[in-house]
Amino acid sequence: MRTNRFATGLATGITLVGGLGIIAVGVRFLIAPEAGATGFGIPAPTGDALAYLDVKGIRDIVSGLVVLIPLALGLRRPLGWTLLAAALTPATDAAIVLTHGGSPAVAFGIHAATAAALLLAAGLLFRETRPSAAAAAPAPTR
């Protein structure tokens, strides 16, 4: 299958921006947890419950690494599957924000938009790496 350079670049760009972006979000949760929670769209917990924001920060950093590693290794089809699974996180984040009195603008403008971008990139990666019918067919034997 002929690769569309624009689609390949777009999938790579979404992955790179998304991976680095969620790492930055994770760092923000570690160094400014209240600001991180506000940016997420729900109020920050108080007291000992603030430790949960550290947990979120570390998990966001790891989530970024999980998508950047297959990108760096050139594993395009596995990256597509990774992004497809990763889209569940911002999709459920949007639902959490909406069901806990958070801002619909944040739920849709940040979380749902991120899920849509990840799904777009996954679709582009699957399309780019789909084997052609000729390549998938076994070679004739004589």
C-alpha positions, 0 to 999 in steps of 0.5 A, spaced: 500 500 500 502 506 498 503 511 504 500 518 504 506 522 507 501 527 510 497 522 514 504 519 516 506 525 518 499 527 522 499 520 525 506 521 528 505 528 530 499 527 534 503 521 537 509 526 539 505 531 541 500 527 545 506 523 548 510 529 550 503 533 552 501 527 557 508 527 560 508 535 561 501 534 565 504 528 569 510 533 571 505 539 573 501 534 577 507 532 581 510 540 582 503 543 582 498 538 584 492 543 585 493 547 578 493 540 575 487 538 578 484 545 576 486 544 569 483 537 569 477 540 570 475 538 577 477 540 584 483 538 587 482 534 593 485 536 600 489 533 606 492 526 605 488 525 599 492 530 595 497 524 594 492 521 589 495 527 585 502 524 585 499 517 583 496 521 577 502 525 575 506 518 575 501 515 571 501 520 566 508 520 565 508 513 564 502 513 559 506 518 555 512 513 555 508 508 553 506 511 546 513 514 545 517 508 545 513 504 539 514 511 536 521 511 537 522 504 535 518 505 528 513 500 530 507 503 527 502 498 527 503 496 535 503 504 536 496 504 532 493 499 537 497 502 543 493 509 541 487 505 540 487 503 547 490 509 550 484 513 547 480 510 553 483 514 558 481 521 555 474 518 554 473 516 561 476 522 563 471 526 560 465 522 563 469 523 570 469 531 569 462 531 567 459 526 572 463 530 578 460 537 576 466 539 572 466 544 566 463 541 560 468 545 556 474 542 559 470 535 558 469 536 551 475 541 549 480 537 552 479 530 554 474 528 548 478 532 543 484 528 546 480 521 545 478 523 538 485 525 536 488 519 539 483 515 535 484 519 528 492 517 529 490 510 530 486 509 524 491 513 520 496 508 523 492 502 521 491 504 514 498 506 513 500 499 515 495 495 512 498 489 508 496 489 501 492 483 498 498 481 494 503 481 500 498 478 504 497 472 499 501 466 499 506 465 494 504 460 488 508 453 489 510 450 483 
